[in-house]
Amino acid sequence: MNVRPLHDRIIVQRLEESEQRSGAIIIPDSAREKPQQGKVLAAGLGKSNDEGKRIPLEVKAGDLILFGKYSGQEIKLEGIEYLIMKEDDVLAITQPGKTESK
């Protein structure tokens, strides 16, 4: 994927929940709720404040996040579904991404 989100937007791939549990009721895909957890694949450079100074995002590529049920816009790139959302739609970071050491 060769896409870079603009400003304070991020690209997220939903994390799939376990498909079936022992003794659980099987729910068809059409009735199943989509997970509200995902992995940040790409993040924009941040938004500008009133003085024109860029404010960097707190989330970065590799972070595992929680987001609201109706957050973001669904898009499909190369046959794979992603979400594009603003950083404000992120409720929490559950696992920070690993930073590369140089």
C-alpha positions in Angstrom: 0.0 0.0 0.0 1.5 3.3 -1.1 -0.8 5.8 0.5 0.0 8.6 2.9 -2.9 10.2 4.9 -3.0 13.9 5.1 -2.9 16.2 8.2 -4.3 14.5 11.3 -5.7 11.5 9.6 -4.6 7.8 10.0 -5.2 4.6 8.1 -6.3 1.7 10.2 -6.8 -2.0 9.5 -9.4 -3.6 11.8 -8.3 -6.5 13.9 -10.5 -9.5 13.5 -11.9 -11.1 16.7 -11.7 -14.8 17.2 -14.2 -16.4 14.8 -15.8 -19.0 17.0 -15.7 -20.1 20.6 -16.6 -23.4 22.1 -20.3 -23.5 22.9 -21.0 -20.1 21.3 -23.8 -19.2 19.0 -22.6 -18.8 15.4 -23.6 -15.4 14.1 -23.6 -14.8 10.3 -21.2 -12.2 9.0 -24.0 -9.9 7.9 -25.3 -9.6 11.5 -21.9 -9.5 13.2 -20.6 -6.2 14.6 -17.3 -5.0 13.2 -14.5 -4.9 15.6 -13.6 -1.6 17.2 -9.9 -2.3 17.6 -7.3 -1.9 14.9 -3.7 -1.4 13.9 -2.5 2.0 12.6 -0.8 1.4 9.3 0.1 5.0 8.4 -0.3 8.4 10.1 -0.3 11.9 8.7 2.2 14.6 9.6 -0.2 16.4 12.0 -2.5 19.4 11.8 -1.4 23.1 11.9 -2.3 25.4 14.7 -3.3 29.1 14.3 0.3 30.2 14.0 1.0 27.7 11.2 3.1 25.4 13.4 2.5 21.7 12.8 1.4 19.7 15.8 2.5 16.0 15.5 0.1 13.2 16.1 0.3 11.1 19.2 -0.5 7.8 17.4 2.0 6.3 14.9 2.2 3.4 12.6 2.2 0.1 14.5 0.0 1.3 17.4 -3.0 -0.9 18.4 -6.0 1.4 19.0 -9.6 1.4 20.2 -12.1 3.6 18.3 -15.8 4.3 18.2 -18.3 2.2 16.5 -19.1 4.7 13.8 -15.6 6.2 13.4 -13.9 6.8 10.1 -14.6 6.2 6.5 -14.3 2.7 5.1 -12.2 2.4 1.9 -11.0 -0.5 -0.2 -7.5 -0.5 -1.6 -6.2 -3.5 -3.6 -9.1 -5.6 -2.4 -8.5 -5.0 1.3 -10.8 -2.9 3.6 -9.3 -0.1 5.7 -10.5 2.9 7.7 -9.4 6.4 7.3 -10.1 8.5 10.5 -9.0 11.6 12.3 -6.8 11.2 15.4 -9.7 12.7 17.4 -11.7 9.5 16.7 -9.1 7.3 18.5 -10.3 6.5 22.1 -7.2 4.8 23.4 -3.9 3.2 22.4 -3.9 -0.3 23.8 -0.4 -1.3 22.7 2.2 1.3 21.4 4.0 0.4 18.2 7.7 -0.5 18.5 10.0 2.3 17.6 13.0 1.6 15.5 16.4 2.2 17.1 19.0 3.8 14.9 
